[in-house]
C-alpha cells in the first residue's frame, strides 16, 4: 500500500501541473486575441440582462490576415429570413417575401388590411429595424411582386451585372406604385432615399 501512495501522489501532482498550463491557454482565442470578460457581475439577480457586451484587444503578434479573418459581415439570407418572419407575424399580413441586396431591401406581402398605407408603414419599419441604416426599403402589397422577388433572388447582386441591376431597378419602380408608408424623417422619403 505504501508503495502505491508515492506513484499516485506524483501522478496527481503532474496532472494538476498540466491543468495549470491548459487554463492559461484558454484565455487566448485561436486568432491570438484576448477577450476581456466581466465576470464579477451578479447575473442571477440582474433584471436588465437583455444585452451583449464584448471587448477585444489585439495582440501585437497578430498579423493583418489574422485580423481580417474575424471581420463581421451581413448574412443577407439571414436578414431576409428575419424580415420575412417578422413581417408575416404582423396583423393582417399573411405572406411575405424579402430580397436583401447590398443596399436595398424589397419586401412584398399579402394583406387583408383596409388601411394599406398603415400596413405598408409597419412592414417598412419592420425591415428598417433589422438592416443597417444606409439600406433603402421598398414594400409592396401587390401579390404579383411576391413571384417577381422570388425570381430576382436567383440573381447575384455581388457581381451586379447590368442586366440584373436593370431588372432590380425596374422592380423597385413597380413596387413604388404601392403604398410605401410614412416618410422616415424630413430629409428622407418613405424609402430612406
Secondary structure, DSSP 4 states (H G I P E B T S, - for coil): -HHHHHHHHHHHHHHHHHHHHHHHHHTB-TTS-EEE----S--SS-S-------EEE--TT--HHHHHHT-----HHHHHHHHHHHHHTSTTEEEEEEEE-SSEEEEEEEE--S-HHHHHHHHHHHHHTTS-TT-EEEEE--THHHHHHHHHTTS-TTTT-HHHHHHHHHHHHHHTTS---S-SBTTB-TT--
